[in-house]
Amino acid sequence: MAAREFASFATRSRLAWRNNKMFWNHANKPKLTWYVPRWFYVPRLWRTFRILFNSRSMLRIAIGSLVAGGFVVAGFKWMVPQLVIPDLWRMAFAIPGIVLLLGLELSLLSLFQPVVTLRRDRLTIQHGQSATILDPKQVIKTALTFHRENRVRLRIVYEKGGRVRHRVVGVPATVDFRKLVDMLPLKPTIRDARGRMRKCSKMRQSNRHRGWATLC
């Protein structure tokens, strides 16, 4: 019995030491973490908010919920004739209520900044309860674009599920860009777009007098 207990204790000790070593190796891996600037994600959230709270969208959602609910109730009434039909007008507020909850969630998300953690073995983008994890082996291309007012965007092109996708995140000016370039799975393409907005504004002003459209 003593030998068996000693063997069991030795096995548990080896497993605990292995798990502890894996934890510390993972904790000591070099990483780069930053908070996504508000100028990048807040306008996108509020664009989604305005789309959800568009009067036409709300009207369509209300009419759609009434029609779909009416068909469901009619089907149940046909199968169960003794079914008591409730007031159908309340269904018009069911789906818009869900939209209001989504609007509240978007408002809360605008208060909390997304967190980006870059490691050698993965890239994690977390915002609220949702998280995106990218494997460096899936990355096809990376690019860093520098705009005016110290606004920097990181674009990552990757392949997942047989489809080519892309993800863009904002990078604050306080990030160590040398470390960022070194830790990315592929060497990024550096683009300087600080003068592009100035050229576009001048082109818009000149084309506005001529009645032309500006695509930039």
CYANA upper distance limits for C-alpha pairs under 8 A (distance plus 0.5 A):
  1 MET  CA      5 GLU  CA      6.62
  2 ALA  CA      6 PHE  CA      6.57
  3 ALA  CA      7 ALA  CA      6.67
  4 ARG  CA      8 SER  CA      6.72
  5 GLU  CA      9 PHE  CA      6.58
  6 PHE  CA     10 ALA  CA      6.56
  7 ALA  CA     11 THR  CA      6.68
  8 SER  CA     12 ARG  CA      6.78
  9 PHE  CA     13 SER  CA      6.60
 10 ALA  CA     14 ARG  CA      6.71
 11 THR  CA     15 LEU  CA      6.79
 12 ARG  CA     16 ALA  CA      6.58
 13 SER  CA     17 TRP  CA      6.57
 14 ARG  CA     18 ARG  CA      6.57
 15 LEU  CA     19 ASN  CA      6.63
 16 ALA  CA     20 ASN  CA      6.54
 17 TRP  CA     21 LYS  CA      6.55
 18 ARG  CA     22 MET  CA      6.67
 19 ASN  CA     23 PHE  CA      6.63
 20 ASN  CA     24 TRP  CA      6.76
 21 LYS  CA     25 ASN  CA      6.53
 22 MET  CA     26 HIS  CA      6.61
 23 PHE  CA     27 ALA  CA      6.57
 24 TRP  CA     28 ASN  CA      6.41
 25 ASN  CA     29 LYS  CA      6.82
 29 LYS  CA    119 ARG  CA      7.88
 29 LYS  CA    120 ARG  CA      8.38
 30 PRO  CA    119 ARG  CA      6.91
 30 PRO  CA    120 ARG  CA      7.88
 31 LYS  CA    117 THR  CA      7.28
 31 LYS  CA    118 LEU  CA      6.00
 31 LYS  CA    119 ARG  CA      5.16
 31 LYS  CA    120 ARG  CA      7.87
 32 LEU  CA    117 THR  CA      6.23
 32 LEU  CA    118 LEU  CA      5.57
 32 LEU  CA    119 ARG  CA      7.19
 32 LEU  CA    179 LYS  CA      8.26
 32 LEU  CA    180 LEU  CA      7.66
 33 THR  CA    115 VAL  CA      7.61
 33 THR  CA    116 VAL  CA      6.06
 33 THR  CA    117 THR  CA      4.92
 33 THR  CA    118 LEU  CA      6.78
 34 TRP  CA    115 VAL  CA      6.46
 34 TRP  CA    116 VAL  CA      5.98
 34 TRP  CA    117 THR  CA      7.30
 34 TRP  CA    171 VAL  CA      7.99
 34 TRP  CA    172 PRO  CA      8.07
 34 TRP  CA    175 VAL  CA      7.64
 35 TYR  CA    113 GLN  CA      6.53
 35 TYR  CA    114 PRO  CA      6.30
 35 TYR  CA    115 VAL  CA      5.19
 35 TYR  CA    116 VAL  CA      6.79
 35 TYR  CA    171 VAL  CA      8.26
 35 TYR  CA    172 PRO  CA      8.03
 36 VAL  CA     40 PHE  CA      7.61
 36 VAL  CA     41 TYR  CA      7.92
 36 VAL  CA    113 GLN  CA      6.49
 36 VAL  CA    114 PRO  CA      5.89
 36 VAL  CA    115 VAL  CA      6.67
 36 VAL  CA    116 VAL  CA      7.58
 36 VAL  CA    169 VAL  CA      7.42
 36 VAL  CA    170 GLY  CA      5.85
 36 VAL  CA    171 VAL  CA      6.49
 36 VAL  CA    172 PRO  CA      7.30
 37 PRO  CA     41 TYR  CA      7.62
 37 PRO  CA    113 GLN  CA      7.67
 37 PRO  CA    170 GLY  CA      6.61
 37 PRO  CA    171 VAL  CA      7.22
 37 PRO  CA    172 PRO  CA      6.46
 38 ARG  CA     42 VAL  CA      5.96
 38 ARG  CA    113 GLN  CA      7.45
 39 TRP  CA     43 PRO  CA      7.33
 40 PHE  CA     44 ARG  CA      7.86
 40 PHE  CA    169 VAL  CA      7.98
 40 PHE  CA    170 GLY  CA      6.13
 41 TYR  CA     45 LEU  CA      6.83
 41 TYR  CA    110 SER  CA      8.19
 41 TYR  CA    170 GLY  CA      8.35
 42 VAL  CA     46 TRP  CA      6.78
 42 VAL  CA    110 SER  CA      6.12
 43 PRO  CA     47 ARG  CA      6.61
 44 ARG  CA     48 THR  CA      6.89
 45 LEU  CA     49 PHE  CA      6.68
 45 LEU  CA    106 LEU  CA      6.87
 45 LEU  CA    110 SER  CA      7.42
 46 TRP  CA     50 ARG  CA      6.56
 46 TRP  CA    106 LEU  CA      8.19
 47 ARG  CA     51 ILE  CA      6.79
 48 THR  CA     52 LEU  CA      6.75
 49 PHE  CA     53 PHE  CA      6.68
 49 PHE  CA    103 GLY  CA      6.52
 49 PHE  CA    106 LEU  CA      7.47
 50 ARG  CA     54 ASN  CA      6.41
 51 ILE  CA     57 SER  CA      7.97
 52 LEU  CA     57 SER  CA      7.10
 52 LEU  CA     58 MET  CA      7.93
 52 LEU  CA     99 VAL  CA      7.33
 52 LEU  CA    103 GLY  CA      8.03
 53 PHE  CA     57 SER  CA      7.36
 53 PHE  CA     58 MET  CA      6.97
 53 PHE  CA     99 VAL  CA      8.31
 53 PHE  CA    103 GLY  CA      8.48
 54 ASN  CA     58 MET  CA      6.72
 55 SER  CA     59 LEU  CA      6.65
 56 ARG  CA     60 ARG  CA      6.61
 57 SER  CA     61 ILE  CA      6.56
 58 MET  CA     62 ALA  CA      6.63
 58 MET  CA     96 PRO  CA      7.09
 59 LEU  CA     63 ILE  CA      6.66
 60 ARG  CA     64 GLY  CA      6.38
 61 ILE  CA     65 SER  CA      6.49
 61 ILE  CA     95 ILE  CA      7.28
 61 ILE  CA     96 PRO  CA      7.29
 62 ALA  CA     66 LEU  CA      6.75
 62 ALA  CA     92 ALA  CA      5.39
 62 ALA  CA     93 PHE  CA      7.42
 62 ALA  CA     95 ILE  CA      7.49
 62 ALA  CA     96 PRO  CA      7.21
 63 ILE  CA     67 VAL  CA      6.68
 63 ILE  CA     92 ALA  CA      7.59
 64 GLY  CA     68 ALA  CA      6.49
 65 SER  CA     69 GLY  CA      6.29
 65 SER  CA     91 MET  CA      7.06
 65 SER  CA     92 ALA  CA      6.49
 65 SER  CA     94 ALA  CA      8.21
 65 SER  CA     95 ILE  CA      7.16
 66 LEU  CA     70 GLY  CA      6.37
 66 LEU  CA     88 LEU  CA      7.88
 66 LEU  CA     89 TRP  CA      8.06
 66 LEU  CA     91 MET  CA      6.59
 66 LEU  CA     92 ALA  CA      6.13
 67 VAL  CA     71 PHE  CA      6.84
 68 ALA  CA     72 VAL  CA      6.84
 69 GLY  CA     73 VAL  CA      6.58
 69 GLY  CA     88 LEU  CA      8.34
 69 GLY  CA     91 MET  CA      7.50
 70 GLY  CA     74 ALA  CA      6.47
 70 GLY  CA     88 LEU  CA      7.95
 71 PHE  CA     75 GLY  CA      6.56
 72 VAL  CA     76 PHE  CA      6.83
 73 VAL  CA     77 LYS  CA      6.51
 73 VAL  CA     85 ILE  CA      7.85
 74 ALA  CA     78 TRP  CA      6.57
 75 GLY  CA     79 MET  CA      6.83
 76 PHE  CA     80 VAL  CA      6.27
 76 PHE  CA     81 PRO  CA      8.47
 76 PHE  CA     83 LEU  CA      8.06
 77 LYS  CA     81 PRO  CA      5.64
 77 LYS  CA     82 GLN  CA      7.93
 77 LYS  CA     83 LEU  CA      6.36
 77 LYS  CA     85 ILE  CA      8.24
 88 LEU  CA     92 ALA  CA      8.15
 89 TRP  CA     93 PHE  CA      8.30
 90 ARG  CA     94 ALA  CA      7.48
 91 MET  CA     95 ILE  CA      8.12
 92 ALA  CA     96 PRO  CA      7.88
 93 PHE  CA     97 GLY  CA      6.32
 94 ALA  CA     98 ILE  CA      7.18
 95 ILE  CA     99 VAL  CA      6.89
 96 PRO  CA    100 LEU  CA      6.71
 97 GLY  CA    101 LEU  CA      6.85
 98 ILE  CA    102 LEU  CA      6.77
 99 VAL  CA    103 GLY  CA      6.68
100 LEU  CA    104 LEU  CA      6.75
101 LEU  CA    105 GLU  CA      6.73
102 LEU  CA    106 LEU  CA      6.67
103 GLY  CA    107 SER  CA      6.71
104 LEU  CA    108 LEU  CA      6.83
105 GLU  CA    109 LEU  CA      6.63
106 LEU  CA    110 SER  CA      6.73
107 SER  CA    111 LEU  CA      7.46
108 LEU  CA    112 PHE  CA      7.43
109 LEU  CA    113 GLN  CA      7.93
109 LEU  CA    127 HIS  CA      7.98
109 LEU  CA    128 GLY  CA      7.11
112 PHE  CA    127 HIS  CA      8.06
112 PHE  CA    128 GLY  CA      7.89
113 GLN  CA    127 HIS  CA      7.34
114 PRO  CA    125 ILE  CA      7.40
114 PRO  CA    126 GLN  CA      6.04
114 PRO  CA    127 HIS  CA      4.84
114 PRO  CA    128 GLY  CA      7.88
115 VAL  CA    124 THR  CA      8.49
115 VAL  CA    125 ILE  CA      6.33
115 VAL  CA    126 GLN  CA      5.78
115 VAL  CA    127 HIS  CA      6.96
116 VAL  CA    123 LEU  CA      7.88
116 VAL  CA    124 THR  CA      6.20
116 VAL  CA    125 ILE  CA      5.06
116 VAL  CA    126 GLN  CA      6.98
117 THR  CA    123 LEU  CA      6.40
117 THR  CA    124 THR  CA      5.65
117 THR  CA    125 ILE  CA      7.08
118 LEU  CA    122 ARG  CA      6.93
118 LEU  CA    123 LEU  CA      5.14
118 LEU  CA    124 THR  CA      6.96
118 LEU  CA    183 MET  CA      7.81
118 LEU  CA    184 LEU  CA      8.25
119 ARG  CA    123 LEU  CA      6.53
119 ARG  CA    183 MET  CA      7.44
120 ARG  CA    136 PRO  CA      8.19
120 ARG  CA    183 MET  CA      6.77
120 ARG  CA    184 LEU  CA      8.08
120 ARG  CA    185 PRO  CA      7.83
121 ASP  CA    135 ASP  CA      7.23
121 ASP  CA    136 PRO  CA      6.81
122 ARG  CA    133 ILE  CA      7.21
122 ARG  CA    134 LEU  CA      6.15
122 ARG  CA    135 ASP  CA      5.49
122 ARG  CA    136 PRO  CA      6.35
123 LEU  CA    132 THR  CA      8.49
123 LEU  CA    133 ILE  CA      6.11
123 LEU  CA    134 LEU  CA      5.55
123 LEU  CA    135 ASP  CA      7.21
123 LEU  CA    136 PRO  CA      7.97
124 THR  CA    131 ALA  CA      7.35
124 THR  CA    132 THR  CA      6.14
124 THR  CA    133 ILE  CA      5.05
124 THR  CA    134 LEU  CA      6.99
125 ILE  CA    131 ALA  CA      6.05
125 ILE  CA    132 THR  CA      5.56
125 ILE  CA    133 ILE  CA      7.02
126 GLN  CA    130 SER  CA      6.44
126 GLN  CA    131 ALA  CA      4.67
126 GLN  CA    132 THR  CA      6.83
127 HIS  CA    131 ALA  CA      6.77
134 LEU  CA    138 GLN  CA      7.67
134 LEU  CA    139 VAL  CA      8.32
135 ASP  CA    139 VAL  CA      7.57
136 PRO  CA    185 PRO  CA      6.03
137 LYS  CA    185 PRO  CA      8.37
138 GLN  CA    158 TYR  CA      5.68
138 GLN  CA    159 GLU  CA      5.75
138 GLN  CA    160 LYS  CA      7.30
139 VAL  CA    156 ILE  CA      7.44
139 VAL  CA    157 VAL  CA      6.42
139 VAL  CA    158 TYR  CA      4.59
139 VAL  CA    159 GLU  CA      7.03
139 VAL  CA    185 PRO  CA      7.64
139 VAL  CA    186 LEU  CA      8.04
140 ILE  CA    156 ILE  CA      8.21
140 ILE  CA    157 VAL  CA      5.93
140 ILE  CA    158 TYR  CA      5.48
140 ILE  CA    159 GLU  CA      7.47
140 ILE  CA    186 LEU  CA      8.22
141 LYS  CA    156 ILE  CA      6.52
141 LYS  CA    157 VAL  CA      5.51
141 LYS  CA    158 TYR  CA      7.41
141 LYS  CA    186 LEU  CA      7.07
141 LYS  CA    188 PRO  CA      7.57
142 THR  CA    154 LEU  CA      7.75
142 THR  CA    155 ARG  CA      6.12
142 THR  CA    156 ILE  CA      5.12
142 THR  CA    157 VAL  CA      6.68
142 THR  CA    184 LEU  CA      8.43
142 THR  CA    186 LEU  CA      6.92
142 THR  CA    187 LYS  CA      7.36
142 THR  CA    188 PRO  CA      5.08
142 THR  CA    189 THR  CA      6.88
143 ALA  CA    154 LEU  CA      6.33
143 ALA  CA    155 ARG  CA      5.65
143 ALA  CA    156 ILE  CA      7.20
143 ALA  CA    188 PRO  CA      5.00
143 ALA  CA    189 THR  CA      4.87
143 ALA  CA    190 ILE  CA      6.47
143 ALA  CA    191 ARG  CA      7.96
144 LEU  CA    152 VAL  CA      7.42
144 LEU  CA    153 ARG  CA      6.30
144 LEU  CA    154 LEU  CA      5.28
144 LEU  CA    155 ARG  CA      6.98
144 LEU  CA    188 PRO  CA      6.76
144 LEU  CA    189 THR  CA      6.54
144 LEU  CA    190 ILE  CA      5.51
144 LEU  CA    191 ARG  CA      6.64
145 THR  CA    152 VAL  CA      6.15
145 THR  CA    153 ARG  CA      5.77
145 THR  CA    154 LEU  CA      7.12
145 THR  CA    190 ILE  CA      6.58
145 THR  CA    191 ARG  CA      5.15
145 THR  CA    192 ASP  CA      6.45
145 THR  CA    193 ALA  CA      7.05
146 PHE  CA    150 ASN  CA      7.65
146 PHE  CA    151 ARG  CA      6.63
146 PHE  CA    152 VAL  CA      5.14
146 PHE  CA    153 ARG  CA      7.22
146 PHE  CA    190 ILE  CA      8.40
146 PHE  CA    191 ARG  CA      6.72
146 PHE  CA    192 ASP  CA      5.57
146 PHE  CA    193 ALA  CA      6.15
146 PHE  CA    194 ARG  CA      6.84
147 HIS  CA    151 ARG  CA      5.55
147 HIS  CA    152 VAL  CA      6.41
147 HIS  CA    192 ASP  CA      7.25
147 HIS  CA    193 ALA  CA      5.51
147 HIS  CA    194 ARG  CA      4.89
147 HIS  CA    195 GLY  CA      8.42
148 ARG  CA    193 ALA  CA      7.91
148 ARG  CA    194 ARG  CA      5.11
148 ARG  CA    195 GLY  CA      8.06
150 ASN  CA    172 PRO  CA      8.12
150 ASN  CA    173 ALA  CA      6.41
151 ARG  CA    170 GLY  CA      7.97
151 ARG  CA    171 VAL  CA      7.72
151 ARG  CA    172 PRO  CA      7.42
151 ARG  CA    173 ALA  CA      7.57
152 VAL  CA    170 GLY  CA      6.43
152 VAL  CA    171 VAL  CA      5.74
152 VAL  CA    172 PRO  CA      7.20
152 VAL  CA    173 ALA  CA      7.70
153 ARG  CA    168 VAL  CA      7.08
153 ARG  CA    169 VAL  CA      6.27
153 ARG  CA    170 GLY  CA      5.13
153 ARG  CA    171 VAL  CA      6.28
154 LEU  CA    168 VAL  CA      6.03
154 LEU  CA    169 VAL  CA      5.83
154 LEU  CA    170 GLY  CA      6.71
154 LEU  CA    171 VAL  CA      7.22
155 ARG  CA    166 HIS  CA      7.39
155 ARG  CA    167 ARG  CA      6.25
155 ARG  CA    168 VAL  CA      4.89
155 ARG  CA    169 VAL  CA      7.16
156 ILE  CA    166 HIS  CA      5.96
156 ILE  CA    167 ARG  CA      5.72
156 ILE  CA    168 VAL  CA      6.82
157 VAL  CA    164 VAL  CA      7.52
157 VAL  CA    165 ARG  CA      6.29
157 VAL  CA    166 HIS  CA      4.76
157 VAL  CA    167 ARG  CA      7.06
158 TYR  CA    164 VAL  CA      6.29
158 TYR  CA    165 ARG  CA      5.93
158 TYR  CA    166 HIS  CA      6.52
159 GLU  CA    163 ARG  CA      6.01
159 GLU  CA    164 VAL  CA      4.93
159 GLU  CA    165 ARG  CA      6.41
160 LYS  CA    164 VAL  CA      6.98
160 LYS  CA    165 ARG  CA      7.56
171 VAL  CA    175 VAL  CA      7.62
175 VAL  CA    180 LEU  CA      8.18
176 ASP  CA    180 LEU  CA      6.74
177 PHE  CA    181 VAL  CA      6.50
178 ARG  CA    182 ASP  CA      6.65
179 LYS  CA    183 MET  CA      6.57
180 LEU  CA    184 LEU  CA      6.71
181 VAL  CA    187 LYS  CA      7.03
181 VAL  CA    188 PRO  CA      7.25
182 ASP  CA    187 LYS  CA      8.15
184 LEU  CA    188 PRO  CA      8.08
193 ALA  CA    197 MET  CA      8.03
194 ARG  CA    198 ARG  CA      8.37
195 GLY  CA    199 LYS  CA      6.92
196 ARG  CA    200 CYS  CA      6.64
197 MET  CA    201 SER  CA      6.58
198 ARG  CA    202 LYS  CA      6.90
199 LYS  CA    203 MET  CA      6.63
200 CYS  CA    204 ARG  CA      6.51
200 CYS  CA    214 THR  CA      8.38
200 CYS  CA    216 CYS  CA      6.64
201 SER  CA    205 GLN  CA      6.77
202 LYS  CA    206 SER  CA      6.83
203 MET  CA    207 ASN  CA      6.49
203 MET  CA    214 THR  CA      7.57
204 ARG  CA    208 ARG  CA      6.28
204 ARG  CA    213 ALA  CA      8.16
204 ARG  CA    214 THR  CA      6.34
205 GLN  CA    209 HIS  CA      7.30
206 SER  CA    210 ARG  CA      7.34
207 ASN  CA    211 GLY  CA      6.45
207 ASN  CA    212 TRP  CA      5.44
207 ASN  CA    213 ALA  CA      7.10
207 ASN  CA    214 THR  CA      7.39
208 ARG  CA    212 TRP  CA      6.52
208 ARG  CA    213 ALA  CA      7.87
